[in-house]
Amino acid sequence: MKIALLNCEPMPEHDPDEAPPPPALEQAGHEARSIAWNGHPPEVLKPYDAALLRATWDYYHDLDRFMAWLEDAGAFPSILNDDVVPV
């Protein structure tokens, strides 16, 4: 499975969730890549099977834009929260 790990640019401060994908994903045979929601159009998610909300810490600065981005992105992969529950 190809998984997009959603974050933001720039990160407001150092965050462990901006680190490389957890080794468990690779060990389970998944491919994961970090993608900044505010640095790419939603179409960037087309090749992914799922998108995991991971470190989108700036969303509340422009909640309407973030919600619109998620709505548009939802047309592509499944969007999951950090508990791996569909949003």
Secondary structure by P-SEA (a helix, b strand, c coil): cbbbbcccccccccccccccccccccccbbbbbbbcccccccccccccccccccccccccccaaaaaaaaaaacccccccccccccc
